[in-house]
Amino acid sequence: MRLSNKNAIITGGAGSIGSVVAKRYLEEGANVLIVDRDQKAIDSTLNELDGQGDNLTGLKIDVTSEESIRDTVQKATKIFKNGKIDILANIAGIGPFAKFPELKVEDWDKTLSVNLRGTFITSKYVVENMIENGGGVIVNMSSTNGLLAEEGLAAYNASKAGVILLSKTMALELAKYKIRVNSVCPGFIRTKLQDSAGLPKDMIDNYISKIPLGRLGTPLDVANVFVYLASDESAFITGTEIVVDGGQICQE
Ligand SMILES: NC(=O)c1ccc[n+]([C@@H]2O[C@H](COP(=O)([O-])OP(=O)(O)OC[C@H]3O[C@@H](n4cnc5c(N)ncnc54)[C@H](O)[C@@H]3O)[C@@H](O)[C@H]2O)c1
């Protein structure tokens, strides 16, 4: 019970990785509010995680909208009995594929708006609550694409690199309020979404051949790091990132 009685908001909490983070946070004793733009996915996540107690709630949010974020954070302070937000996991994200010069300005704007601007604005409103209540923890979803470039993902790569430096700056500015901020950089994580997209076997084998640990990551591999960074076990860790990629990017 490493998150006993902590109140956590998870953006993108109805997604492949976010829903597993929600499950792990519940298992560790947290009260969890999953927020996501996809109401159907919220409902099925709530259903799937049913039986974990009455400490799980879902709300629709659009992290590209400041008003939607402000409204959700306000509702969160009513949902959590003591009004405190102890943990924010910013996981909502998108990654449309297009190469130069075809990459459209609107796709660039949308990607930066969800992945980077959304992380900033959600953090901004949650931090107000954390300062009032004497501290908290923010864990932001970046990617190995925030550290190294991958073709066809210029907007995504730039947004995830932005998340890393946003997190470091927040860590510096918020340490005095006892707020820690870190990011997580997963490599290729095998999700239901990718399975249903039917990625060709040779493409998956090619990926695996670049991973020293010889397999793709799982949502649970990532969720366990979100637990660690949200818990007091990481009390002296702020302003850094943890790579979860089976060793893929530690080599030439
Ligand atoms: N799957 C991977 O291999 C991988 C690797 C590295 C990083 N990531 C990052 O992990 C996060 C989750 O990825 P996933 O694979 O679980 O994808 P996913 O599509 O299953 O989950 C993303 C969630 O974000 C939500 N979302 C999208 N736009 C939103 C908005 N405007 N407002 C609120 N919610 C919104 C979606 O509805 C979805 O539930 C993303 O940030 C992604 O970039 C994934």
The ligand as a Gaussian input file, in Angstrom:
#p B3LYP/6-31G(d) Opt

LIG

0 1
 N        2.201000       2.912000     -26.388000
 C        3.460000       3.255000     -26.489000
 O        4.281000       2.550000     -27.091000
 C        3.947000       4.529000     -25.852000
 C        5.327000       4.745000     -25.759000
 C        5.799000       5.918000     -25.169000
 C        4.898000       6.848000     -24.674000
 N        3.563000       6.624000     -24.788000
 C        2.661000       7.660000     -24.257000
 O        1.807000       7.072000     -23.292000
 C        0.560000       7.771000     -23.269000
 C       -0.567000       6.764000     -23.383000
 O       -0.408000       6.044000     -24.593000
 P       -1.274000       4.752000     -24.943000
 O       -0.432000       3.884000     -25.774000
 O       -1.886000       4.215000     -23.701000
 O       -2.368000       5.394000     -25.911000
 P       -3.954000       5.440000     -25.797000
 O       -4.435000       6.076000     -27.047000
 O       -4.484000       4.104000     -25.435000
 O       -4.185000       6.428000     -24.564000
 C       -4.197000       7.828000     -24.686000
 C       -5.415000       8.363000     -23.963000
 O       -5.379000       9.797000     -24.032000
 C       -6.702000      10.244000     -24.250000
 N       -6.684000      11.569000     -24.875000
 C       -6.248000      11.888000     -26.115000
 N       -6.472000      13.194000     -26.351000
 C       -7.058000      13.701000     -25.232000
 C       -7.548000      14.985000     -24.863000
 N       -7.512000      16.030000     -25.721000
 N       -8.063000      15.155000     -23.635000
 C       -8.136000      14.111000     -22.774000
 N       -7.730000      12.865000     -23.064000
 C       -7.186000      12.663000     -24.284000
 C       -7.306000       9.186000     -25.188000
 O       -8.727000       9.218000     -25.186000
 C       -6.724000       7.897000     -24.625000
 O       -7.586000       7.307000     -23.674000
 C        0.633000       8.795000     -24.393000
 O        1.011000      10.043000     -23.861000
 C        1.729000       8.249000     -25.291000
 O        2.351000       9.265000     -26.027000
 C        3.063000       5.482000     -25.357000

